[in-house]
């Protein structure tokens, strides 16, 4: 009887540790969002300036063929992203590199 009451908490503790370790390892690929203004764009990178508590910060994101561009609800292209445009970047960080998954631009004005 004593063994059973000792084993259950130990098993629960080990299961919790295994789950928490998995979350810590998986967190690096977790998606984040950053809102700001595009300050530079190239075929492979976009730089966005955002406001922080201590002023402003510039963040560089890698863009590739999988990066989706949207203007409001409509599809867009990299060419639609311009310096000075507001943007919301959804990205994941891996080994210090921020890879943009989606760049959301303001909706295009209707003529």
N, C-alpha and C positions, 0 to 999 in steps of 0.2 A: 504494500500500500504506500509506503514512504517513497519508493522508487518512482511510482507513477506520478505523484505530485511534484517530484523533482524534475522528471523528464519533460513534462509538458511545458513549464516555463522556459526551460533550456531550449527546447525545440522552437518555441515561439520567438525567443530572442535570436536564435540563429536564422530563422526565416526572415525576421525583420531586418537583420544586418545584411543578408543576401539581397533583399529587395532594395534597401537603401543604397548599397554599393552599386547596384545596377542603375539606379536613378542618377547617381553621381557621375557615372561613366557616360550615360546617355545625355546628360544635360548639355554637353558641348554642342551637340547637333540641334538643340532646341531652337525653335524659331523666335526671333526677336523683331521688334519694329522700331524704326526711328523716323521721326518726322522732321523735315527741315527744308532748306533751299539748296537746289543744285548749284554748286560753285564751279564745277569742272566735269567734263564728260569726254571719254575716249571710247574707242571700240571695245576696250576690255575693262574699263573702270569708270565709276562715277563717284564724285566727291560731294558730300552733302554737309552743309553747315547747320547745326542745330543749337538751340539755346540750352544752356545748362545753368545751374545755380551760380556758377562762378563766371558766367559770361557766355561765350560761344565756343563750340568745338567743331572741328572738321573731321569727318569720318570718311575713309575710302572703302568702297565696296567693289569687289570683283564682279563683273558681269560676263556671262557666257551665253551660249546658244540656248540654255535652259531657262535663262532669266526671262520672266514674263513682264511685259510692259502693258499697262492699262491706263486709259484716260477715262476716269469715272467708271462706268460699267462696260465701256467699249474697248476692244483690243487696240493696242497702240504699238509703236515700234521705238527703237532706240532713237531714231531721228526725231521723234516727237518730244523727247526730253531735251530741254534747252537750259542753258545757264540762266539762273534767275527763276526757274520754275519751282513751285512748291512740290514736294514729293513725300510719300510715305514708303519707306523701304522695308520690306520683309526679308530677313536674312538669317543665316546660321553661321556661327563662327566655328572654324576648325583649324587648330594649330595656329591661332593668331590671325588667320585670314577670314575676313567677313565676305561670304558669298551671297550676293543678292538673289533671292528666289523670285521676288516680284517688286516692281517699282510702279506705284500708283501715282498717276499725274492727275491734275484737275481735268474735269470733263471738258471736251472740246465745245466751243461755243457754236451754236447753230446759226447758220447764215440768215 
